[in-house]
Amino acid sequence: MSEEITPEIFNHLVTLAALELDEKQAAYLRRELNQQLKAIHELEAIPLDADLKVTTHGVSYNLANSPALREDTWLPHPNPDEILAQAPQVDEQYIIVPDIPHEKLD
């Protein structure tokens, strides 16, 4: 398998994603991404008829063969403090999340 995601491209992607990976993690992730690309190329190589309709899933989804939509039901958690106790920061029963640093792209 020829590598499509070279170390240079991978390092650039890691920088863009603001990931912190050690060498072992980076090597593993790059290898896995290349394996995924290989699988995609194998799928692309399957010959298909030109008149085959594009579908998003294998079974057509229309009103005739679809189940009726269910009612949305709100079920509160019996002890929300149990969930909030797992959050790193809470203020008046709201979970505080850190700001995500970002740069304006030109």
C-alpha positions as a Markdown table, in Angstrom:
| # | Residue | x | y | z |
|---|---|---|---|---|
| 1 | Met | 0.0 | 0.0 | 0.0 |
| 2 | Ser | 1.4 | 3.4 | -0.9 |
| 3 | Glu | 1.0 | 5.9 | 1.8 |
| 4 | Glu | -1.3 | 8.7 | 0.8 |
| 5 | Ile | -1.0 | 10.6 | 4.1 |
| 6 | Thr | 2.7 | 11.3 | 4.3 |
| 7 | Pro | 4.3 | 12.3 | 7.6 |
| 8 | Glu | 4.4 | 15.9 | 6.3 |
| 9 | Ile | 0.7 | 16.0 | 5.5 |
| 10 | Phe | -0.2 | 14.2 | 8.7 |
| 11 | Asn | 1.8 | 16.7 | 10.8 |
| 12 | His | 0.1 | 19.5 | 9.1 |
| 13 | Leu | -3.3 | 18.0 | 9.8 |
| 14 | Val | -2.4 | 17.4 | 13.5 |
| 15 | Thr | -1.4 | 21.0 | 13.7 |
| 16 | Leu | -4.6 | 22.2 | 12.2 |
| 17 | Ala | -6.6 | 20.0 | 14.6 |
| 18 | Ala | -4.5 | 21.2 | 17.5 |
| 19 | Leu | -3.8 | 17.6 | 18.6 |
| 20 | Glu | -1.1 | 16.7 | 21.0 |
| 21 | Leu | 0.2 | 13.2 | 20.1 |
| 22 | Asp | 3.4 | 11.4 | 21.1 |
| 23 | Glu | 5.4 | 9.6 | 18.4 |
| 24 | Lys | 3.7 | 6.2 | 19.1 |
| 25 | Gln | 0.2 | 7.7 | 18.9 |
| 26 | Ala | 1.0 | 9.7 | 15.8 |
| 27 | Ala | 2.4 | 6.6 | 14.0 |
| 28 | Tyr | -0.7 | 4.6 | 15.0 |
| 29 | Leu | -3.2 | 7.2 | 13.9 |
| 30 | Arg | -1.4 | 7.9 | 10.5 |
| 31 | Arg | -1.3 | 4.1 | 9.8 |
| 32 | Glu | -5.0 | 3.8 | 10.6 |
| 33 | Leu | -6.0 | 6.8 | 8.4 |
| 34 | Asn | -4.0 | 5.2 | 5.5 |
| 35 | Gln | -5.8 | 1.9 | 6.1 |
| 36 | Gln | -9.2 | 3.8 | 5.9 |
| 37 | Leu | -8.1 | 5.4 | 2.7 |
| 38 | Lys | -7.1 | 2.0 | 1.3 |
| 39 | Ala | -10.6 | 0.6 | 2.2 |
| 40 | Ile | -12.2 | 3.6 | 0.5 |
| 41 | His | -10.2 | 3.0 | -2.7 |
| 42 | Glu | -11.2 | -0.6 | -2.7 |
| 43 | Leu | -14.8 | 0.3 | -2.5 |
| 44 | Glu | -14.4 | 2.9 | -5.3 |
| 45 | Ala | -12.9 | 0.1 | -7.5 |
| 46 | Ile | -16.1 | -1.9 | -7.4 |
| 47 | Pro | -17.7 | -1.7 | -10.8 |
| 48 | Leu | -21.2 | -0.4 | -10.8 |
| 49 | Asp | -23.8 | 0.0 | -13.5 |
| 50 | Ala | -24.0 | 3.5 | -14.9 |
| 51 | Asp | -27.8 | 3.6 | -14.3 |
| 52 | Leu | -27.6 | 2.7 | -10.6 |
| 53 | Lys | -29.4 | 5.2 | -8.5 |
| 54 | Val | -27.4 | 7.0 | -5.8 |
| 55 | Thr | -28.8 | 6.2 | -2.3 |
| 56 | Thr | -27.8 | 7.2 | 1.2 |
| 57 | His | -28.8 | 3.8 | 2.6 |
| 58 | Gly | -29.8 | 0.4 | 1.3 |
| 59 | Val | -33.5 | 0.6 | 1.9 |
| 60 | Ser | -35.7 | 3.3 | 0.4 |
| 61 | Tyr | -37.3 | 5.5 | 3.1 |
| 62 | Asn | -40.7 | 6.7 | 2.3 |
| 63 | Leu | -44.1 | 7.0 | 4.1 |
| 64 | Ala | -45.3 | 3.7 | 2.9 |
| 65 | Asn | -42.5 | 1.6 | 4.6 |
| 66 | Ser | -41.5 | 3.9 | 7.4 |
| 67 | Pro | -42.7 | 3.6 | 11.0 |
| 68 | Ala | -44.8 | 6.4 | 12.4 |
| 69 | Leu | -42.8 | 9.0 | 14.3 |
| 70 | Arg | -42.9 | 8.7 | 18.0 |
| 71 | Glu | -43.8 | 11.4 | 20.4 |
| 72 | Asp | -40.9 | 13.1 | 22.1 |
| 73 | Thr | -41.1 | 12.5 | 25.8 |
| 74 | Trp | -39.1 | 14.4 | 28.4 |
| 75 | Leu | -37.9 | 12.2 | 31.2 |
| 76 | Pro | -35.9 | 14.2 | 33.8 |
| 77 | His | -33.0 | 12.4 | 35.5 |
| 78 | Pro | -33.9 | 11.5 | 39.0 |
| 79 | Asn | -30.7 | 13.0 | 40.4 |
| 80 | Pro | -29.2 | 15.7 | 38.2 |
| 81 | Asp | -26.6 | 16.5 | 41.0 |
| 82 | Glu | -25.1 | 13.1 | 40.3 |
| 83 | Ile | -24.4 | 14.1 | 36.7 |
| 84 | Leu | -23.2 | 17.6 | 37.6 |
| 85 | Ala | -20.8 | 16.1 | 40.2 |
| 86 | Gln | -18.8 | 14.6 | 37.2 |
| 87 | Ala | -18.3 | 18.0 | 35.5 |
| 88 | Pro | -15.0 | 19.8 | 36.1 |
| 89 | Gln | -16.8 | 23.1 | 36.7 |
| 90 | Val | -20.4 | 24.0 | 37.6 |
| 91 | Asp | -22.1 | 27.3 | 38.3 |
| 92 | Glu | -25.7 | 27.3 | 39.5 |
| 93 | Gln | -26.3 | 23.8 | 37.9 |
| 94 | Tyr | -24.8 | 24.8 | 34.6 |
| 95 | Ile | -21.7 | 23.0 | 33.3 |
| 96 | Ile | -19.0 | 25.5 | 32.5 |
| 97 | Val | -17.0 | 24.7 | 29.4 |
| 98 | Pro | -13.7 | 26.4 | 28.5 |
| 99 | Asp | -13.6 | 28.8 | 25.6 |
| 100 | Ile | -12.2 | 27.2 | 22.4 |
| 101 | Pro | -9.3 | 29.3 | 21.1 |
| 102 | His | -9.6 | 30.0 | 17.5 |
| 103 | Glu | -8.1 | 32.1 | 14.8 |
| 104 | Lys | -9.9 | 34.1 | 12.1 |
| 105 | Leu | -9.1 | 32.6 | 8.7 |
| 106 | Asp | -8.5 | 35.1 | 5.9 |
